[in-house]
Amino acid sequence: MSKCRREPLSLKAGLKYRFRLINITPNNPTPQVSLLAGSSPVRWRAVAKDGMDLPSTQALERDARQVVSVGETFDFEFEPALKGDLRLEVLRPGNRTLAVAEVQVR
């Protein structure tokens, strides 16, 4: 896990944001990316896969957890309704933390 301390990602409640998840690792175990409030995932809406917009039947709101295999790209729309602190977390298989970013909703 990176020891580098970064500034939190700052979002505004009521605005829509697009998160793009890309796995460009060579052959590493497939990570899971989650956007969490405490230990629970928030909700986001899938909007694209590998650069192509999803049809409306697949562009659904769901828990903010996604496994990203090598070479995959996913886009999600997130609109925070409430102010508070969130965490963007990347886990390796076995729930080993690879990276964490603080997200502040103001």
C-alpha positions in Angstrom: 0.0 0.0 0.0 1.3 3.5 -0.8 2.6 5.4 2.1 2.2 8.7 0.2 -0.3 11.1 1.8 -2.6 12.8 -0.6 -5.2 15.5 -0.3 -8.7 14.2 -0.1 -10.8 14.2 -3.2 -13.4 17.0 -2.7 -17.0 16.6 -4.0 -20.1 18.7 -3.6 -23.4 17.2 -2.4 -26.0 17.4 -5.2 -23.6 17.4 -8.1 -23.0 14.4 -10.4 -19.5 12.9 -10.8 -18.2 10.3 -13.2 -15.7 7.8 -11.9 -13.6 5.8 -14.4 -12.0 2.7 -13.2 -9.2 1.2 -15.4 -7.0 -1.8 -14.7 -3.7 -1.5 -16.7 -1.7 -3.9 -14.6 0.1 -6.7 -16.5 -1.2 -9.8 -14.8 -1.9 -8.9 -11.2 -4.7 -10.5 -9.2 -8.0 -8.8 -10.0 -8.7 -5.9 -7.6 -12.1 -4.8 -6.2 -12.8 -1.1 -6.1 -15.4 0.3 -3.6 -16.7 3.7 -2.6 -17.6 3.4 1.0 -19.4 5.4 3.8 -18.0 3.7 6.9 -17.9 0.0 6.0 -20.9 0.1 3.7 -20.8 0.9 0.0 -22.7 3.9 -1.3 -24.8 3.7 -4.5 -23.6 4.6 -8.0 -24.9 4.0 -11.5 -23.0 2.0 -14.1 -22.8 4.1 -17.3 -20.1 2.6 -19.6 -18.0 -0.5 -20.0 -14.7 -0.4 -22.1 -15.5 3.0 -23.5 -19.1 2.1 -24.7 -22.2 3.6 -23.1 -24.4 0.9 -21.5 -27.9 0.4 -22.8 -30.6 1.7 -20.3 -31.4 -1.9 -19.2 -27.8 -2.2 -17.9 -27.2 1.4 -16.7 -28.6 0.6 -13.3 -27.9 2.0 -9.8 -26.2 -0.5 -7.5 -23.8 -0.8 -4.6 -20.5 0.9 -5.3 -18.3 -2.2 -5.6 -16.7 -3.4 -8.8 -14.1 -6.0 -9.7 -11.9 -4.7 -12.5 -10.0 -7.4 -14.5 -6.8 -6.6 -16.5 -7.6 -4.4 -19.5 -11.1 -3.5 -18.3 -12.6 0.0 -18.0 -15.8 0.9 -16.1 -17.5 4.3 -15.8 -19.9 5.0 -12.9 -22.0 8.1 -12.1 -22.1 9.1 -8.5 -24.3 11.9 -7.0 -23.7 12.4 -3.3 -26.8 13.5 -1.6 -25.3 14.2 1.9 -22.2 15.8 3.2 -19.7 13.6 4.9 -16.6 11.5 4.5 -16.2 8.6 2.1 -13.4 6.3 1.2 -12.4 5.0 -2.2 -10.7 1.6 -1.6 -8.9 -0.8 -3.8 -8.5 -4.3 -2.5 -6.5 -7.3 -3.8 -8.1 -10.8 -3.5 -8.1 -11.8 0.2 -9.2 -8.3 1.2 -5.6 -7.0 1.2 -5.6 -3.2 0.8 -3.8 -2.0 -2.3 -4.8 1.7 -2.1 -7.2 4.0 -0.2 -8.2 7.6 -1.0 -10.3 9.9 1.2 -13.3 11.5 -0.3 -14.9 14.5 1.3 -18.4 15.5 0.3 -19.2 19.2 1.2 
